Amino acid sequence: MYLKNHRKLYEELNSILEKLLFGIDTYYSKDLVLNSEGMKLLSRAIRIINTLYPQLRFLINEVRADPTYNVIIKLVSRIKELIEPS
């Protein structure tokens, strides 16, 4: 049950992060700051990240303070490092 729930969370997080990375016209303003729809997605992603990766709480604080495209990329890169260590 635990693994099944985590698998669903990973899939949902992956979907949200893809939308945030590739939906620039939809989820960001002209200056690449998340708009209200983007913030809704980010809020859901943060809840999942806090469950799956509690060690990223400091980076989450940075994302909340500065919800720009560059900071979202930084978050995704950090998650990718945790999933696929070099």
N, CA, C and O of each residue as an XYZ file, in Angstrom:
344
protein
N       0.824     -1.192      0.000
C       0.000      0.000      0.000
C       0.870      1.259      0.000
O       0.624      2.195     -0.761
N       1.886      1.269      0.861
C       2.785      2.409      0.978
C       3.474      2.710     -0.353
O       3.503      3.857     -0.800
N       4.024      1.676     -0.976
C       4.726      1.875     -2.251
C       3.773      2.294     -3.354
O       4.127      3.098     -4.216
N       2.579      1.756     -3.329
C       1.593      2.106     -4.344
C       1.234      3.587     -4.238
O       1.132      4.277     -5.253
N       1.043      4.076     -3.012
C       0.736      5.491     -2.808
C       1.898      6.374     -3.239
O       1.692      7.413     -3.866
N       3.116      5.965     -2.905
C       4.280      6.748     -3.313
C       4.425      6.766     -4.830
O       4.786      7.794     -5.404
N       4.149      5.654     -5.475
C       4.228      5.610     -6.936
C       3.258      6.617     -7.545
O       3.599      7.308     -8.505
N       2.057      6.701     -6.993
C       1.079      7.671     -7.488
C       1.556      9.095     -7.257
O       1.376      9.965     -8.108
N       2.166      9.328     -6.101
C       2.689     10.661     -5.815
C       3.819     11.035     -6.773
O       3.875     12.165     -7.257
N       4.722     10.084     -7.049
C       5.802     10.334     -8.012
C       5.230     10.684     -9.384
O       5.696     11.616    -10.040
N       4.221      9.933     -9.809
C       3.619     10.180    -11.119
C       2.947     11.549    -11.163
O       3.087     12.285    -12.140
N       2.218     11.887    -10.102
C       1.559     13.190    -10.057
C       2.589     14.318    -10.025
O       2.432     15.320    -10.722
N       3.634     14.159     -9.225
C       4.682     15.177     -9.155
C       5.356     15.352    -10.508
O       5.603     16.480    -10.935
N       5.650     14.268    -11.177
C       6.274     14.336    -12.494
C       5.375     15.109    -13.463
O       5.862     15.949    -14.221
N       4.095     14.838    -13.443
C       3.156     15.526    -14.320
C       3.111     17.022    -14.029
O       3.127     17.839    -14.950
N       3.055     17.376    -12.757
C       3.009     18.796    -12.374
C       4.290     19.504    -12.790
O       4.239     20.598    -13.352
N       5.430     18.893    -12.521
C       6.700     19.535    -12.856
C       6.875     19.688    -14.358
O       7.443     20.681    -14.814
N       6.400     18.729    -15.130
C       6.435     18.872    -16.592
C       5.611     20.073    -17.031
O       6.040     20.851    -17.883
N       4.429     20.222    -16.447
C       3.581     21.371    -16.787
C       4.292     22.671    -16.441
O       4.261     23.623    -17.221
N       4.932     22.717    -15.276
C       5.615     23.942    -14.866
C       6.848     24.228    -15.722
O       7.189     25.390    -15.942
N       7.512     23.190    -16.202
C       8.699     23.400    -17.037
C       8.353     23.763    -18.475
O       9.015     24.603    -19.084
N       7.320     23.132    -19.014
C       7.035     23.297    -20.441
C       5.809     24.156    -20.734
O       5.515     24.423    -21.900
N       5.096     24.588    -19.714
C       3.911     25.419    -19.917
C       4.175     26.877    -19.619
O       3.426     27.510    -18.875
N       5.215     27.404    -20.185
C       5.616     28.783    -19.887
C       4.504     29.768    -20.234
O       4.198     30.652    -19.433
N       3.898     29.636    -21.403
C       2.841     30.565    -21.810
C       1.610     30.458    -20.910
O       0.895     31.441    -20.719
N       1.362     29.277    -20.362
C       0.167     29.040    -19.563
C       0.345     29.405    -18.098
O      -0.568     29.960    -17.489
N       1.496     29.106    -17.525
C       1.670     29.199    -16.076
C       2.582     30.319    -15.594
O       2.796     30.459    -14.390
N       3.123     31.121    -16.508
C       4.046     32.190    -16.117
C       3.626     33.514    -16.723
O       3.014     33.558    -17.790
N       3.961     34.596    -16.029
C       3.748     35.939    -16.559
C       4.876     36.263    -17.542
O       5.761     35.444    -17.788
N       4.821     37.471    -18.095
C       5.846     37.890    -19.057
C       7.253     37.878    -18.471
O       8.226     37.611    -19.177
N       7.353     38.168    -17.177
C       8.676     38.200    -16.545
C       9.040     36.864    -15.884
O       9.904     36.814    -15.008
N       8.372     35.782    -16.312
C       8.656     34.405    -15.898
C       8.471     34.156    -14.399
O       9.233     33.419    -13.774
N       7.452     34.783    -13.848
C       7.023     34.522    -12.477
C       5.710     33.748    -12.574
O       4.867     34.056    -13.416
N       5.537     32.748    -11.716
C       4.315     31.946    -11.776
C       3.075     32.817    -11.600
O       3.030     33.689    -10.732
N       2.064     32.563    -12.446
C       0.788     33.241    -12.292
C      -0.082     32.435    -11.321
O       0.403     31.479    -10.715
N      -1.337     32.798    -11.167
C      -2.191     32.135    -10.170
C      -2.392     30.649    -10.480
O      -2.416     29.830     -9.562
N      -2.534     30.297    -11.740
C      -2.686     28.877    -12.094
C      -1.393     28.115    -11.823
O      -1.423     26.976    -11.359
N      -0.273     28.739    -12.111
C       1.015     28.130    -11.816
C       1.234     27.952    -10.324
O       1.809     26.954     -9.888
N       0.776     28.922     -9.543
C       0.916     28.822     -8.082
C       0.070     27.689     -7.517
O       0.464     27.045     -6.544
N      -1.097     27.441     -8.123
C      -1.925     26.306     -7.692
C      -1.180     24.993     -7.917
O      -1.168     24.117     -7.052
N      -0.559     24.870     -9.091
C       0.226     23.661     -9.372
C       1.410     23.550     -8.422
O       1.699     22.472     -7.902
N       2.088     24.663     -8.198
C       3.239     24.658     -7.302
C       2.825     24.251     -5.889
O       3.545     23.501     -5.231
N       1.697     24.724     -5.423
C       1.225     24.362     -4.075
C       1.024     22.867     -3.950
O       1.409     22.268     -2.946
N       0.424     22.260     -4.961
C       0.233     20.803     -4.938
C       1.585     20.090     -4.996
O       1.809     19.117     -4.276
N       2.483     20.577     -5.856
C       3.812     19.972     -5.966
C       4.550     20.052     -4.633
O       5.226     19.100     -4.243
N       4.431     21.166     -3.940
C       5.117     21.338     -2.656
C       4.600     20.341     -1.632
O       5.385     19.777     -0.869
N       3.293     20.115     -1.602
C       2.750     19.125     -0.662
C       3.333     17.740     -0.943
O       3.669     17.002     -0.016
N       3.451     17.396     -2.218
C       4.011     16.088     -2.582
C       5.504     16.039     -2.246
O       5.986     15.052     -1.689
N       6.222     17.088     -2.580
C       7.669     17.134     -2.314
C       7.936     17.008     -0.822
O       8.862     16.309     -0.411
N       7.133     17.679     -0.013
C       7.320     17.578      1.444
C       7.114     16.155      1.937
O       7.719     15.755      2.931
N       6.279     15.394      1.265
C       6.061     13.991      1.625
C       7.219     13.115      1.151
O       7.732     12.290      1.907
N       7.622     13.299     -0.096
C       8.629     12.425     -0.700
C      10.067     12.849     -0.394
O      10.947     11.998     -0.257
N      10.308     14.150     -0.287
C      11.666     14.672     -0.121
C      11.689     15.739      0.987
O      11.898     16.915      0.691
N      11.485     15.363      2.225
C      11.460     16.370      3.303
C      12.780     17.132      3.441
O      12.802     18.224      4.008
N      13.864     16.580      2.938
C      15.162     17.245      3.018
C      15.232     18.494      2.126
O      16.182     19.270      2.230
N      14.252     18.691      1.264
C      14.249     19.850      0.366
C      13.473     21.035      0.932
O      13.171     21.973      0.195
N      13.147     21.015      2.212
C      12.299     22.065      2.778
C      12.922     23.458      2.644
O      12.196     24.437      2.478
N      14.237     23.562      2.712
C      14.872     24.877      2.579
C      14.761     25.389      1.144
O      14.554     26.582      0.921
N      14.898     24.497      0.184
C      14.725     24.888     -1.215
C      13.262     25.251     -1.491
O      12.985     26.159     -2.274
N      12.342     24.556     -0.860
C      10.919     24.872     -0.996
C      10.656     26.294     -0.507
O       9.892     27.033     -1.128
N      11.281     26.675      0.594
C      11.130     28.052      1.091
C      11.623     29.060      0.066
O      11.016     30.117     -0.107
N      12.703     28.746     -0.608
C      13.231     29.628     -1.652
C      12.250     29.730     -2.820
O      12.028     30.813     -3.361
N      11.671     28.603     -3.199
C      10.708     28.593     -4.310
C       9.478     29.421     -3.944
O       8.969     30.177     -4.772
N       9.007     29.283     -2.726
C       7.841     30.079     -2.300
C       8.151     31.571     -2.306
O       7.302     32.380     -2.682
N       9.356     31.938     -1.893
C       9.740     33.350     -1.833
C       9.984     33.943     -3.216
O       9.775     35.137     -3.428
N      10.422     33.118     -4.150
C      10.789     33.587     -5.493
C      10.310     32.568     -6.531
O      11.113     31.792     -7.050
N       9.003     32.566     -6.838
C       8.456     31.543     -7.743
C       8.696     31.855     -9.228
O       7.757     32.021    -10.006
N       9.969     31.929     -9.591
C      10.331     32.214    -10.978
C      10.731     30.927    -11.694
O      10.985     29.893    -11.075
N      10.776     31.031    -13.004
C      11.118     29.869    -13.823
C      12.491     29.316    -13.454
O      12.664     28.099    -13.381
N      13.459     30.184    -13.222
C      14.822     29.724    -12.884
C      14.858     28.955    -11.572
O      15.589     27.972    -11.451
N      14.088     29.384    -10.600
C      14.066     28.689     -9.315
C      13.335     27.345     -9.442
O      13.704     26.372     -8.785
N      12.309     27.296    -10.280
C      11.611     26.022    -10.545
C      12.587     25.039    -11.196
O      12.614     23.861    -10.840
N      13.379     25.517    -12.138
C      14.395     24.660    -12.773
C      15.373     24.130    -11.724
O      15.744     22.957    -11.751
N      15.787     24.996    -10.803
C      16.697     24.584     -9.731
C      16.063     23.481     -8.883
O      16.735     22.515     -8.521
N      14.779     23.617     -8.567
C      14.058     22.611     -7.784
C      13.995     21.280     -8.531
O      14.274     20.227     -7.957
N      13.635     21.330     -9.786
C      13.541     20.107    -10.588
C      14.903     19.431    -10.695
O      14.996     18.206    -10.611
N      15.953     20.213    -10.880
C      17.310     19.651    -10.965
C      17.694     18.944     -9.675
O      18.295     17.869     -9.692
N      17.341     19.560     -8.566
C      17.671     18.956     -7.252
C      16.914     17.650     -7.048
O      17.477     16.678     -6.542
N      15.644     17.620     -7.437
C      14.859     16.386     -7.326
C      15.454     15.314     -8.221
O      15.550     14.152     -7.827
N      15.850     15.699     -9.411
C      16.454     14.750    -10.344
C      17.747     14.159     -9.765
O      18.013     12.968     -9.924
N      18.541     14.990     -9.099
C      19.767     14.502     -8.456
C      19.447     13.450     -7.375
O      20.176     12.472     -7.210
N      18.358     13.673     -6.658
C      17.975     12.717     -5.611
C      17.484     11.402     -6.196
O      17.697     10.338     -5.616
N      16.832     11.480     -7.336
C      16.293     10.276     -7.977
C      17.412      9.499     -8.674
O      17.485      8.273     -8.593
N      18.284     10.249     -9.365
C      19.350      9.633    -10.164
C      20.711     10.125     -9.673
O      21.325     10.964    -10.332
N      21.190      9.639     -8.559
C      22.498     10.119     -8.086
C      23.607      9.765     -9.073
O      23.589      8.707     -9.703
N      24.568     10.671     -9.190
C      25.660     10.435    -10.164
C      26.747      9.571     -9.620
O      27.721      9.290    -10.319
